[in-house]
């Protein structure tokens, strides 16, 4: 029997499973006695394969499609699952990996996860498995496309019907008293402090109360979650994310206000992948594609010129509100924390004693190189 401990695991979902369902034992890889799990335990085994399906397309690891071997995913730079460097030696790590990759790679559709598409009855290839994170729900893409030419209420029932299938799986309760932050570029006023008759440092007064709270409907502009003229409460889970979300420039002064919930609220949580509820078989993983596409829509970086993307996220919010949710939690595209949007601003209370003014000194940009159009390539 081979085991792997929580400290030898990189991937957060695998760590969570070992934390919740593992027990003390000797790790085959590093040799420590700690919280660990039997690598043949079915839920662990299926989760490993589901994470491979989520992160990799079959052409990455199927040699018939030009990829490296399935086993190569557990070594080197492509390894997102385990810490190879923690192993006692190469043999101990290989023993642990072999215990996983020697398991079934083809499974019954409703009993496990297959990592290869395989062949049809006539011997022809059945296709190729695309990574879940790069796959998109055709139904949701169709709805999004229809919003370019049709009013949102025409497709509302179709989207709500899909969302109802996930009700109970994406819910999260935020307790009364939970704290969040809002930011606004600018300040209320400044004053020069005097000391012994001499002019001293400048003191700042931040925007407070309604000046930093949700705007009234008459001046509420269009946002990721709200339509123009609809007032929702946008907040962040930390100060840095709140400041980053208002897109300040270097040198700007930014007011920060702290708010707390006045009651328990039930929100729809799009801040993580939710794959832990869909990893046990291929049928569930196919259902997860819809939910993952919703996550992509809600968490997509949108430029000021690309706000037509908001038509689908606003419609998602409309449906969730009608389903009884109090708001939506999703990842920030500019900060490390999460964003919360409450449909009912009255559930938040301003905390006067924690207001703050900060000055933005610099902004860091994260970017990646994109493929350049070349005369040597074919395009369509």
Beta strands, then each sheet from edge to edge (+ up, - down):
strand 1: 3-5
strand 2: 23-26
strand 3: 33-38
strand 4: 171-174
strand 5: 179-185
strand 6: 189-195
strand 7: 198-205
strand 8: 233-236
strand 9: 253-261
strand 10: 265-270
strand 11: 327-331
strand 12: 338-342
strand 13: 348-359
sheet 1: 1+ 3- 2+
sheet 2: 4+ 10- 11- 12+ 8-
sheet 3: 5+ 9- 13+
sheet 4: 6+ 7-
end
